[in-house]
Amino acid sequence: MFRYLLLACVLLALNSLSAQTPPSEPSHADILRGSYGPYRANNDLLSYALDIRVDPVEKTISGKNTIRFRMLKDDGRIQIDLYENLNVDKVLFAGGNLKYRRDAGAVFIDFPQTLKSGKTYSIDFYYSGKPTYGERGGMLFRTDPAGRPWIASSCENPGSSIWWPSKDQWRDEVENMTISVAVPNGLMDISNGRLLGSKDLGDGYTRWDWAVSYPINNYGISINVGRYDHWSEKLGDLDLNFYALPEDIEKAKKQFEQARGMLAAYQHYFGEYPFKRDGYKLIQTPYVGMEHQSAVAYGNRFTNGFVGKDFTGVGISTKFDYIIIHESGHEWFGNSVTAADISDAWIHEGITTYLECLYVEYTFGHDDYLKYVNSYRKMVENKEPVVATRGIAKQLNLDMYTKGALFMHTLRSIVSDDAKWWKLLHGFYQHFKYQNIMTEDVAAWFSRRVGTDLTPVFNQYLRHTAIPKLELRFDESKKEVSYRWRVDEPTFVMPVKVGTPGNWQVVRPTTEWQTLKTSIPPADFTAATDLYFIDIDKR
Ligand SMILES: [Zn+2]
C-alpha cells in the first residue's frame, strides 16, 4: 500500500503494480536508451527548440525539434531518440534530408560529411503521431470535469522520447531551450521557463511560446494544455505563477499558499531558488504530480498529505501538501543538481525525500522531523541496491526514495554536529548546482569535507541490499558488551550512539569486535535507531 501510494505520487502510476513484478533482463531498447553510447558521447547538447502542434481530438502531436550540438570528436553519426510508435517525418540538415536508421527507440542519423570536433551543428527533426501514456507516464490526453481538453506530459520513467525527439538520457543537458506549442483557440499551453507570448495562427490554433534560460534535463520538460486561470505573486524578487482550472481557482489559491513556506524552507537550507530568471510555477494537472523544472505539476486534489491520506502513518504527512513540498524540492535536487545516469536517481528521489523531512523540521520542529523521517523505515524493502546498474533505462525503485532519505538522515548523525551539517548540506548543493553528477561525486565531496573516507558507508547503504547491523554480545559477569558491525563492506566504520535513550555514548564500531565496560543491563542497552538507519542484533 505504501509503495503504491508513494510511487503513485511521484510517478503518477495510480494503477501500477509493475514494481511488484520481479526484475527482468533489460531489453535492447532499455540498453539503447540507458547507455551513453558512442553516438551520444561524440556530441554535447547546446539547445533545443521544440515547436509542436497538439490536436486534442485526434490525440496527436506533430512538429519538430531543432537540436543544436557541438561535436566532441570527428564523426558522421549521432543518436537521437524517439519511441517506435511515433513517425520520423524527416530530418533536415543544411537544407537537405538526412538518412537515418531506426533501432527500437533510437534513431541513428548519418551526415553526408564528417562533422568536425569543436564545431556547432543544428538539425531539424520533424515527427508526428500519437504518443502513448502507460503506467509510468507519457502524454495524457484527458478532459477536465467541465469536458474541456486537458493534456499533460510526464515522463521521468519512460523518458522524454515517449513524446518528443530528444537525446533521451540524463548525462547531457541543453544550456537553454524554447518550447512552442500550438493548441486550439481557447486553450493555453504552460511549459517550462518564461512565457514569451502567444500568437493566433489564424487557423483555429494559438501558439504559446516559452523560453527556458537554464540547463534542463529532458524529463523535466513538459506541456500542460487546458483552459487555465492564472494569478501571480512575488516572494522577494522571485516571480511565482499559479495555474488552475477556473472551477478550482479558490481552492487552489488557498492550497498553493504552501508554496511560500516551501520556498522559504528550501532557500534557508540550500540557498536561492535555482531558476530565478524563469520563475516558479505550480500548475494543476490531471495526474498527481511531477517536478517539471520551474513548472511543477500539481494534481493532489488541493488537500494535505498524499491525495488527502496520511501516507506515512504518523500524523505528520497531513500537516502539509505532499506534492507541493516533494515535487518542488526537486528544483534543487533533480533539476539543478541532476544525476548523470538514471541508475543514481536516489540523488533526485532520496535527497528530495530528505528535503521533505527538512521542510518538516523547519516548519514544525525537530521532533516532527524525527517522527517523519523514521516513518519511512517501514517502506524500505532492502531487496535491491539503491544505486542500480549503470547504462540501463530502468524504472526507479522505492528504496531510492525511502532508504535514500534515511541514508541522508544517518549521514547527519555521523556528522553529529548540526551547525556543521547545515553548512555541509548548503555547501554540497552550492558546489554541484546545475551539474550532472554520480554517487561517487557525492561520496567524495562529503568524505573530503567531513575529513574521513565515507565511501564504505555510502557503498553499504547504496550499493548493497542490507543495512548495517550492530551486533551486541554481553558478558554480564564482566559487565562488558562487545560490539561490531555486520556489513558487506570490509572497511566499514561508522560511529553510533549506544547506551540508553537520553544517556548515549558514542562508540566507533568496525567489522572487528571491540569491548566496552557498561553497567547497563543487557535488556536496556540499545542504540539510537531513530538517529541511524541500522538494525541491532543483541545477544
Ligand atoms: Zn520525486
Residues whose N, C-alpha, C, O or C-beta is under 5 A from the ligand:
A	BS01	ZN	V10 E349
